[in-house]
Amino acid sequence: MASGLPAASPGRAAVGSGVQPPSSASAPSRAVTFVGGASSGKSTLTLALASALKLRGVDAELIPEHARTYLRRAGNMSNYLEQFPLFIETCRVEDETRALHSLCICDSASFVNSVYFFHYSAQPRTAAERRKWDYHYRLMHELARERLHVFDMVFYVPSVIPVVVEDPTRWNADETEQVGSAIEIFLKANSVPYQTLRIASR
């Protein structure tokens, strides 16, 4: 088990649901992830770090933010349930890459889907819709918590860079800040040790 992060116990919502993330128990490598809202600089940081480590002979591999690839292929999500195949595919990419390399540098992480689930969800209009949404949100939250042990180090990157490029994973500045703050709240609520990275003033 990776050190430094708590291993969440299996959530009740996942039991018997038929939705389980891929197992990563046998992965021998270590993983570092950078999380935050869109345009926070995660992709730039992770690419630079992975490249620098490779130049020094480290068997390091970059895992790009899979949500961007997924949404470019599938288009914008119209239903919160689409977060589940995105989550499962992100888990698969993380685990397959960890099985092949000694160190993985992750641009975002599978557990962030819990925040995306909440962000993308329209407010339920009926009591029945609310019950359905509550069930699936609890399920996604528990599945996300079960992924926390995958990462040896977590870096939180606040959203301080203006959103200037449009793509399916980028929102306006207000949304970007809200999502970034929600990710930090998730880390704190689940007692995840993390370091905050900030752009140094000149």
Stockholm file with secondary structure:
# STOCKHOLM 1.0

chainA/1-202         MASGLPAASPGRAAVGSGVQPPSSASAPSRAVTFVGGASSGKSTLTLALASALKLRGVDAELIPEHARTYLRRAGNMSNYLEQFPLFIETCRVEDETRALHSLCICDSASFVNSVYFFHYSAQPRTAAERRKWDYHYRLMHELARERLHVFDMVFYVPSVIPVVVEDPTRWNADETEQVGSAIEIFLKANSVPYQTLRIASR
#=GR chainA/1-202 SS CCSSSCCCCCCGGGTTSSCCCCCCTTCCSEEEEEECSTTSSHHHHHHHHHHHHHHTTCCEEEECCHHHHHHHHHCSCSSGGGHHHHHHHHHHHHHHHHTTCSEEEEESCGGGHHHHHHHHCCCCCSHHHHHHHHHHHHHHHHHHHTTGGGCSEEEECCCCSCCCSCCTTCCCHHHHHHHHHHHHHHHHHTTCCCEECCCCCC
#=GC SS_cons         CCSSSCCCCCCGGGTTSSCCCCCCTTCCSEEEEEECSTTSSHHHHHHHHHHHHHHTTCCEEEECCHHHHHHHHHCSCSSGGGHHHHHHHHHHHHHHHHTTCSEEEEESCGGGHHHHHHHHCCCCCSHHHHHHHHHHHHHHHHHHHTTGGGCSEEEECCCCSCCCSCCTTCCCHHHHHHHHHHHHHHHHHTTCCCEECCCCCC
//
